[in-house]
């Protein structure tokens, strides 16, 4: 993917953190989708393990996008 980066590597730990408004917008939309998905599944009587599995699948699908939109590499940082 090309264009500006939405995330930057975390200073400590592993992963990325939002770096501009697009990154923060992505996080807000992602959280809204997870909440709506969980509420819909719970309202339909889905088991708790199914809700957890759906959230994990959605999270796994978004990680490549976040990695592609990160300015730098993901690695463990101690200092």
C-alpha positions in Angstrom: 0.0 0.0 0.0 1.2 3.5 -0.7 0.5 6.8 0.8 0.9 8.3 4.2 1.2 6.2 7.3 -1.5 6.1 9.9 0.4 4.4 12.6 3.9 4.5 14.1 5.8 1.8 16.0 5.3 1.8 19.8 8.1 3.2 21.8 7.9 0.3 24.3 6.5 -3.1 23.7 5.3 -4.6 20.4 3.0 -3.2 17.8 1.9 0.2 16.6 0.0 3.2 17.9 -2.1 5.8 15.9 0.1 8.6 14.5 -2.5 10.9 12.9 -6.3 11.4 12.6 -6.6 8.6 10.1 -5.1 6.1 12.5 -7.4 7.3 15.3 -10.4 7.2 13.0 -9.5 3.6 12.1 -9.3 2.7 15.8 -12.7 4.3 16.6 -14.4 2.6 13.6 -12.8 -0.8 14.5 -14.0 -0.5 18.1 -17.5 0.5 16.9 -17.6 -2.5 14.5 -16.5 -4.9 17.3 -19.1 -3.6 19.7 -21.9 -3.8 17.1 -20.8 -7.3 16.0 -20.7 -8.5 19.6 -24.1 -7.0 20.4 -25.7 -8.5 17.3 -24.3 -11.9 18.0 -25.4 -11.8 21.6 -28.9 -10.6 20.6 -29.2 -13.6 18.2 -28.3 -15.9 21.1 -24.8 -16.8 20.0 -22.6 -18.6 22.5 -19.9 -16.5 24.2 -17.1 -18.5 22.5 -18.6 -17.6 19.1 -18.5 -13.9 19.9 -14.9 -14.2 21.0 -14.0 -16.2 17.8 -15.7 -13.5 15.6 -13.8 -10.7 17.4 -10.5 -12.6 17.0 -11.2 -13.2 13.3 -11.9 -9.5 12.7 -8.7 -8.6 14.6 -6.6 -11.0 12.6 -8.0 -9.6 9.4 -7.1 -6.0 10.4 -3.5 -6.7 11.5 -2.1 -6.8 7.9 -3.7 -3.4 7.1 -2.3 -1.9 10.3 1.2 -3.3 9.5 1.0 -1.9 6.0 0.0 1.5 7.3 2.8 1.6 10.0 5.8 3.9 9.4 8.5 1.4 10.5 8.7 -2.2 11.5 7.0 -4.1 14.3 9.5 -5.5 16.8 9.8 -5.7 20.5 11.3 -2.5 22.0 12.8 -2.4 25.5 14.1 1.2 25.7 
